[in-house]
């Protein structure tokens, strides 16, 4: 007996030492990448260029417009609206004051606003036609503001903050109210909101996940292990992304960083739940925790690898996008998923082995052969489906179809910058007042690049263009009352026509006028290029439409191939994918109803259908993968129909818990003051719960039970 005990002790010493070594290595990795993750916000590029579609007409127009400034730059207007009684004295006071704003320092640094002003442009103020407002334009250098301040903070929010603080005493002294708005003010507030994403989002997500894990495990200790593993995964992913962004290999913005945090914590926790559940199950059948972990690992490594591969490959397909910010999310998200997968398959098993069975206290699993997972609520659900599978899939499928029909009412044709915020920051209020007092595009006109000898011809045809209220060529200098007009500015035989629209330049409606303007301009000048804010918004929308039609089919093919290889079955891959796609459209239908009638959003961002598809289909298929790999395993032992019942029974609790965790992490996005992220958060949270509760729990098991062994065609299991 003594010899046996010593032998057993020696036998377990080696795997324990190996597990301890893995933990130590991971702490070293975290020590390297953790501090780098903390610097990730310093390499964000929250600038307008990230929303420009590659090769679009607005982009080509911007390249030509840069040459008119004498530098490689483009004019990015920041508008200051003064509302109140207008008098010559007030206009003179504002003009005098605005001439000196270039000397303002930014965010306590040595940088000045003058360092970021567009070259050869002046700051002037002029009254509205209704005599109730004054508008001043601070033209910024579009390239310069894309850089960072000496303290590594973004330029645009600092410029907006400095202008607001500076003009307040001026406005108060002249009895008017002030609003820093326009493209500069709106995007400054937008990127300022992004600046709070990293800390607020991360802390809230961790808190939500911790609470759910405590409830799921009913243990004061166990919840720390998966959460710690998720944090290691996040710090590793963030550190890698930082290094790549620092070397300009990938682009990071506030949105992609926020989604990275949610995605990694959600995915890592999901994988952790799956491994821990299988490990707990095996501990009831093995005396040695190392033997139990080997058995558990054999059962989960393949579905975790398949799940991670599905999501990461789907995200990498975003590289085909024409939009820089969409394409940038692809590798960032993929790095996050791979880090999650690698961490859970290495660090988590090591931590569980190091701490031993007691980590499950007070419900410590013993080697008692107890098949407790075969009883309870999920056993009843599984057996209920087995008794009448046809009724189960008909009712659940019909409910999903009814929701899917509502998807036709989803408005995802774009959001104006004003409608991007869930609240009413100063720039949004100012923009609404701006449209009230000035023609929609005044201060930010649509710019048409034409050949010098076609100025009059293009001007003539554009007078009848939809939404156009005024057309004026760009001059060599500012007009002076009582003096002859300066000549039209000609650069490389090109001129610019500033076309004022009757709508806000960043609105969906203004974007709708762009195709008509382009068609008429090209009739008079085949080389004409139409750019400016309204054109950018239209081209972004067009690029997103193209992405939806191109990227979504590629992702579907990739997922089908991965499922087919995992399950060794073409038929099952098609069935599983079909159920998830149906769930996706059902979610869009519910989103349409909620966005329109509950939240009161103006519409959906043009990228919303694609992002929702990525996270709903690629992540939603995870739960089908977790279920069907276990069903396949059991089908080889007890048959397909019995395997379905056991698969649902043993995976029901863990998959439901995983779905709740993932839904909760994405729901946190809804707390942010940005409509696109709030919409995405709701869609993914609702869709994941729909997949977890309806698709994975009822629809898929019922269909597999109904179809029987043929579900595994063409593998050998289809003949059993």
Secondary structure as the mmCIF struct_conf table of DSSP 4:
data_model
#
loop_
_struct_conf.conf_type_id
_struct_conf.id
_struct_conf.beg_label_comp_id
_struct_conf.beg_label_asym_id
_struct_conf.beg_label_seq_id
_struct_conf.end_label_comp_id
_struct_conf.end_label_asym_id
_struct_conf.end_label_seq_id
HELX_RH_AL_P HELX_RH_AL_P1 UNK A 2 UNK A 38
TURN_TY1_P TURN_TY1_P1 UNK A 39 UNK A 39
HELX_RH_3T_P HELX_RH_3T_P1 UNK A 40 UNK A 43
STRN STRN1 UNK A 44 UNK A 44
BEND BEND1 UNK A 47 UNK A 47
HELX_RH_3T_P HELX_RH_3T_P2 UNK A 48 UNK A 51
BEND BEND2 UNK A 52 UNK A 52
STRN STRN2 UNK A 53 UNK A 53
TURN_TY1_P TURN_TY1_P2 UNK A 54 UNK A 55
HELX_RH_AL_P HELX_RH_AL_P2 UNK A 57 UNK A 66
HELX_RH_3T_P HELX_RH_3T_P3 UNK A 67 UNK A 69
TURN_TY1_P TURN_TY1_P3 UNK A 70 UNK A 70
BEND BEND3 UNK A 71 UNK A 72
STRN STRN3 UNK A 75 UNK A 83
BEND BEND4 UNK A 84 UNK A 84
HELX_RH_AL_P HELX_RH_AL_P3 UNK A 88 UNK A 98
TURN_TY1_P TURN_TY1_P4 UNK A 99 UNK A 100
HELX_RH_3T_P HELX_RH_3T_P4 UNK A 101 UNK A 103
STRN STRN4 UNK A 105 UNK A 105
TURN_TY1_P TURN_TY1_P5 UNK A 107 UNK A 108
BEND BEND5 UNK A 109 UNK A 110
STRN STRN5 UNK A 112 UNK A 112
HELX_RH_3T_P HELX_RH_3T_P5 UNK A 113 UNK A 116
STRN STRN6 UNK A 117 UNK A 117
HELX_LH_PP_P HELX_LH_PP_P1 UNK A 118 UNK A 118
TURN_TY1_P TURN_TY1_P6 UNK A 119 UNK A 120
STRN STRN7 UNK A 125 UNK A 127
TURN_TY1_P TURN_TY1_P7 UNK A 129 UNK A 130
BEND BEND6 UNK A 131 UNK A 132
STRN STRN8 UNK A 133 UNK A 141
TURN_TY1_P TURN_TY1_P8 UNK A 142 UNK A 143
HELX_RH_3T_P HELX_RH_3T_P6 UNK A 144 UNK A 146
BEND BEND7 UNK A 147 UNK A 147
STRN STRN9 UNK A 148 UNK A 148
TURN_TY1_P TURN_TY1_P9 UNK A 150 UNK A 151
BEND BEND8 UNK A 152 UNK A 152
STRN STRN10 UNK A 154 UNK A 154
HELX_RH_AL_P HELX_RH_AL_P4 UNK A 155 UNK A 173
TURN_TY1_P TURN_TY1_P10 UNK A 174 UNK A 175
STRN STRN11 UNK A 177 UNK A 181
HELX_RH_AL_P HELX_RH_AL_P5 UNK A 182 UNK A 194
TURN_TY1_P TURN_TY1_P11 UNK A 195 UNK A 196
HELX_RH_AL_P HELX_RH_AL_P6 UNK A 197 UNK A 217
TURN_TY1_P TURN_TY1_P12 UNK A 220 UNK A 221
HELX_RH_AL_P HELX_RH_AL_P7 UNK A 222 UNK A 246
TURN_TY1_P TURN_TY1_P13 UNK A 247 UNK A 248
BEND BEND9 UNK A 249 UNK A 250
STRN STRN12 UNK A 252 UNK A 252
HELX_RH_AL_P HELX_RH_AL_P8 UNK A 254 UNK A 283
TURN_TY1_P TURN_TY1_P14 UNK A 284 UNK A 285
BEND BEND10 UNK A 287 UNK A 288
HELX_RH_AL_P HELX_RH_AL_P9 UNK A 289 UNK A 316
HELX_RH_3T_P HELX_RH_3T_P7 UNK A 317 UNK A 320
BEND BEND11 UNK A 322 UNK A 322
STRN STRN13 UNK A 323 UNK A 323
HELX_RH_AL_P HELX_RH_AL_P10 UNK A 324 UNK A 343
HELX_RH_PI_P HELX_RH_PI_P1 UNK A 344 UNK A 348
HELX_RH_AL_P HELX_RH_AL_P11 UNK A 349 UNK A 355
HELX_RH_3T_P HELX_RH_3T_P8 UNK A 357 UNK A 360
TURN_TY1_P TURN_TY1_P15 UNK A 361 UNK A 362
BEND BEND12 UNK A 363 UNK A 363
BEND BEND13 UNK A 367 UNK A 368
HELX_RH_3T_P HELX_RH_3T_P9 UNK A 372 UNK A 374
BEND BEND14 UNK A 375 UNK A 376
HELX_RH_AL_P HELX_RH_AL_P12 UNK A 377 UNK A 387
HELX_RH_AL_P HELX_RH_AL_P13 UNK A 389 UNK A 405
HELX_RH_3T_P HELX_RH_3T_P10 UNK A 406 UNK A 409
BEND BEND15 UNK A 413 UNK A 413
HELX_RH_3T_P HELX_RH_3T_P11 UNK A 417 UNK A 420
STRN STRN14 UNK A 421 UNK A 421
BEND BEND16 UNK A 422 UNK A 423
HELX_RH_AL_P HELX_RH_AL_P14 UNK A 426 UNK A 437
BEND BEND17 UNK A 438 UNK A 438
TURN_TY1_P TURN_TY1_P16 UNK A 440 UNK A 443
BEND BEND18 UNK A 444 UNK A 444
STRN STRN15 UNK A 446 UNK A 451
HELX_RH_3T_P HELX_RH_3T_P12 UNK A 452 UNK A 454
HELX_RH_AL_P HELX_RH_AL_P15 UNK A 455 UNK A 462
TURN_TY1_P TURN_TY1_P17 UNK A 463 UNK A 464
BEND BEND19 UNK A 465 UNK A 465
TURN_TY1_P TURN_TY1_P18 UNK A 466 UNK A 467
STRN STRN16 UNK A 468 UNK A 473
HELX_LH_PP_P HELX_LH_PP_P2 UNK A 474 UNK A 474
STRN STRN17 UNK A 475 UNK A 475
BEND BEND20 UNK A 476 UNK A 477
TURN_TY1_P TURN_TY1_P19 UNK A 481 UNK A 482
BEND BEND21 UNK A 483 UNK A 483
HELX_LH_PP_P HELX_LH_PP_P3 UNK A 484 UNK A 487
STRN STRN18 UNK A 488 UNK A 488
HELX_LH_PP_P HELX_LH_PP_P4 UNK A 489 UNK A 489
STRN STRN19 UNK A 491 UNK A 491
TURN_TY1_P TURN_TY1_P20 UNK A 492 UNK A 493
STRN STRN20 UNK A 494 UNK A 501
BEND BEND22 UNK A 502 UNK A 503
TURN_TY1_P TURN_TY1_P21 UNK A 505 UNK A 506
BEND BEND23 UNK A 507 UNK A 507
HELX_RH_AL_P HELX_RH_AL_P16 UNK A 508 UNK A 524
TURN_TY1_P TURN_TY1_P22 UNK A 526 UNK A 527
STRN STRN21 UNK A 529 UNK A 531
BEND BEND24 UNK A 532 UNK A 532
HELX_RH_AL_P HELX_RH_AL_P17 UNK A 533 UNK A 567
TURN_TY1_P TURN_TY1_P23 UNK A 568 UNK A 568
HELX_RH_AL_P HELX_RH_AL_P18 UNK A 570 UNK A 594
HELX_RH_PI_P HELX_RH_PI_P2 UNK A 595 UNK A 599
BEND BEND25 UNK A 602 UNK A 602
TURN_TY1_P TURN_TY1_P24 UNK A 606 UNK A 607
HELX_RH_AL_P HELX_RH_AL_P19 UNK A 608 UNK A 613
HELX_RH_PI_P HELX_RH_PI_P3 UNK A 614 UNK A 618
HELX_RH_AL_P HELX_RH_AL_P20 UNK A 619 UNK A 638
HELX_RH_AL_P HELX_RH_AL_P21 UNK A 640 UNK A 667
HELX_RH_3T_P HELX_RH_3T_P13 UNK A 668 UNK A 671
BEND BEND26 UNK A 672 UNK A 673
STRN STRN22 UNK A 674 UNK A 674
HELX_RH_AL_P HELX_RH_AL_P22 UNK A 675 UNK A 690
HELX_RH_PI_P HELX_RH_PI_P4 UNK A 691 UNK A 699
HELX_RH_AL_P HELX_RH_AL_P23 UNK A 700 UNK A 707
HELX_RH_3T_P HELX_RH_3T_P14 UNK A 708 UNK A 712
TURN_TY1_P TURN_TY1_P25 UNK A 713 UNK A 714
BEND BEND27 UNK A 715 UNK A 715
HELX_RH_3T_P HELX_RH_3T_P15 UNK A 716 UNK A 719
#
